[in-house]
């Protein structure tokens, strides 16, 4: 479920209860900024936590070049 930060602020209790069955992505100005998940949810791997954050078409070589250009 995707919800705006304003909606979360106005109805926090409702969304807190919903985390028992689903994850809630919080947006601000149309961009995802946080994820609200229930404490009983278990994440098995780091990659599943990063799902949706790291693009699928990531190129490791481009990242290395970009990182090296910063130094």
N, C-alpha and C positions, 0 to 999 in steps of 0.2 A: 504494500500500500504506500502511496506517495501523498504526503500532506504538507501544506505550507507551515512555516514557523508560526504565523499568526493563528492558524487553526489549532495548532498544538497548544499554544499559550492559552487560548480561549477554552479549550476542552481537554486539558491534560489528563484528567482522571479517566475519561472515556478511552483515550489512546493508550494509557497505561494498562488498562484492562485488556485491550486488544492485543497487546504484546504477548499474551499467553498463547495465542494461536498464530501470530504472524509478525514479521518484521515491518517496521514503519520507517520509510525514508523521509527525512524532513528537508524541505527545500526553503531557500530564501532567495527571493527575486528570480525564481525559476531554476536555480541551480541546487543540486543536492549538496547538503552541508553536514548532515549527520544521519545516523541510523539508530533507531530505538528498538531494542530487542529485549525479550523477557530473560530473566536471570536463569531460568531453567533450560534455555536454548543452549545447546553445546555446539561449538564450532570445531570441526575436526581438523582443519588445516588453515594455515595462514592464507593460502590461495583462495579459500572460500570466503575469508573475511575481506579480501581485496577485490572480489568479483564486482564488476561494475566500476571500479576505480581505475584499474589498469586496462588500457585499451587492448583489444584482441590482436590488433595489427602492430604490436610493439616490436621495434627493431633494436636488438641489443647493441649493435654497432653504432647506431645513431645516438643512443644513450651514452655510450662510452665517449664518443666524439664531443657531445654536448658537455659532459662532465669535465673532460679534459680542457675544454675551451674556457671554463670558469676559473681555472687556476692560473 
